[in-house]
Amino acid sequence: MDPDETAIREFYNDYQPPKYAIRTVRKLIRTVPEKYLQGLDCVVLTNQSGLPRKHRVGKVTSRKRSYPRSNVIGLYHPAHHGEKAWIELFVDKLEHGIYRYWWIPLLREMAFGGVLFHEIGHHIDYTVRPEFREKEDVADDWGKKLFKNFFRKEYRYLIPVSKPLARLVRAFERTL
C-alpha cells in the first residue's frame, strides 16, 4: 500500500458485512484527487448496531437541528491531539437503504458514494479549503463535485444517457 494512500479498515461487532462494501469504498476513494485526502488517516467501515450504547443513543446537531444518533449513516472525525482525521461509515445503515438494489453496482456506489463523498467534503472544508458558510451545505457541495468526478471517471460511457439516468436516480432516492 502506498504510504499516502488512505487506508480502509473494517470493525464489525456481531455483523456480517456485504461482500461488496470494502470493494465499493475502495473504488470510490480511488477517484478522489490525492490533494483532498491529505491528512485523512482512514475510512472505517463498521456497524452502528454493534456500537456501545453511549454511541448509539443521544442526538447529533446538524444545520442547527438535533437528530437522533440512530439516523446517522456516516461521521467525520477531525484531527485532534496529534491523531489524524478519519471517516466512519455505518455499513449496516447503508445496506438497509439499498437492500432491494444491492445487485446494481451503480446504485450501490451512489449510496456509499453519497455518504463517503459528503464526509470527505467535511474533511476538505476543515483542512484544505475552508469556507465560511453552513458546514453541511459546504460538505453537500463537495460531495456532489466528488461524485460527478467519480461518475466521469468510472461511467463516462453513460454520459450521453445521463439525463434520463438522473430521473431514475431521483426516483430511486424517493424510495429510500
Secondary structure as GFF3:
##gff-version 3
##sequence-region A 1 176
A	DSSP	beta_strand	7	11	.	.	.	ID=ss1
A	DSSP	alpha_helix	20	30	.	.	.	ID=ss2
A	DSSP	alpha_helix	34	37	.	.	.	ID=ss3
A	DSSP	beta_strand	40	46	.	.	.	ID=ss4
A	DSSP	three_ten_helix	48	50	.	.	.	ID=ss5
A	DSSP	alpha_helix	53	56	.	.	.	ID=ss6
A	DSSP	beta_strand	59	62	.	.	.	ID=ss7
A	DSSP	beta_strand	65	68	.	.	.	ID=ss8
A	DSSP	three_ten_helix	69	71	.	.	.	ID=ss9
A	DSSP	beta_strand	74	77	.	.	.	ID=ss10
A	DSSP	beta_strand	85	90	.	.	.	ID=ss11
A	DSSP	alpha_helix	91	97	.	.	.	ID=ss12
A	DSSP	alpha_helix	105	123	.	.	.	ID=ss13
A	DSSP	pi_helix	124	128	.	.	.	ID=ss14
A	DSSP	alpha_helix	135	154	.	.	.	ID=ss15
A	DSSP	three_ten_helix	156	161	.	.	.	ID=ss16
A	DSSP	alpha_helix	162	175	.	.	.	ID=ss17
###
